[in-house]
């Protein structure tokens, strides 16, 4: 019996580059979890993670795209990890 916890990654995960800054958008969930988690990782490995899961992987991607449009991609290029609500 395999007790390993399986993570499912969304096919919507991607690298987004803008104005010389690139971030990795990670969208994933546990095999038995309904909600999708959203994490953005910057060039230095710092990550921004949303506290609440999303109902769908598309909703998670839409949220990060709205955040980039509103605040700019540089809002994710931090020296220290942050957590968004």
Buried (B, 14 or more C-beta within 10 A) or exposed (E): EEEEEEEEEBEBBBEBEEEEBBBBBBBBBEEEEEBBBBBBBBEEEBBBBBEEBBEBBEBBBEBBEEBBEEEEBBBBBEEEBEEBE
